[in-house]
Amino acid sequence: MPHLTYAGVLVLIVVCSGWLELVLRTRVLVRWRRWLMAILPAFLTFLLWDLAATRAGHWSFDAGRVVGADLAGLPVEEVLFFIVVPTAGLLTLEAVRSVTRWSAGDEDPS
């Protein structure tokens, strides 16, 4: 089952950070517009960078470690990586803010 290696890493990241949304009520996924504005610039930048680099032969993906489905010319796991990892980062940041009561200047003043 080595073809599930990359997918397994992504699942592990989701499991290790996803509970923060439910237990600490980080509200990252509920505020989907805010999440999208945070994720989209990096997603597009790295997607284009990855496409250019793989097409130029700068790097490649081990076909034995991915499921074999492509999305936009890249392994589906690579595309999901650009969504899963930043989302995990946002969940972690919001969890720390929730526990420590740190402000980021975007809270409702009421």
PyMOL commands that set and color helices and strands:
alter all, ss='L'
color gray80, all
select helices_A, chain A and resi 2-23+32-55+76-100
alter helices_A, ss='H'
color red, helices_A
select strands_A, chain A and resi 70-71+74-75
alter strands_A, ss='S'
color yellow, strands_A
deselect
rebuild
show_as cartoon
